Amino acid sequence: MAHTVTKTSVDFHPDLPVEIDFDAPHISSDGGALLLAQLDDRLGLCDAVASFVPDERDPNLVEHSRTEQLRQRVFGLMLGYDDQNDATHCRIDPVFKAACRKLADGAHLSSQPTLSLFDNAVDEDAVEKMGELLEFDWIRRLGDDR
């Protein structure tokens, strides 16, 4: 009789292992989000870009950091969620939450209305700074290939 593996761990998360359970209590089709998170951890782009998004929210009421919200939007787009209609599903997906570093029990990612507020917070100045950052980063990396 062969032994069946029902659980394994991977080290995609910097603070705690991600456990993969094969008994199906919480199913996710967004496993690629972990790879995107690992890539973003190496590049640091979401942290850098999020720093340009104006944040006039009351710090005492903030539940979602700008980096978390940006990761949710970018990873969602990269996984085929081309608008915010899927935010209700994605905000509770355990893999998507882990990729966006939402670790607290019972805590969820941003809702569709909250993501809309995030999108609307991005002003012309922020877009210009983001473009300059990406351009500079791309040019800097060209030198790495020589």
Secondary structure, 3 states (H helix, E strand, C coil): CCCCCCEEEECCCCCCCEEEECCCCCCCCCCHHHHHHHHHHHHCHHHHHHCCCCCCCCCCCCCCCHHHHHHHHHHHHHCCCCCHHHHHHHCCCHHHHHHCCCCCCCCCCCCHHHHHHHHHHCCHHHHHHHHHHHHHHHHHHHHHHC
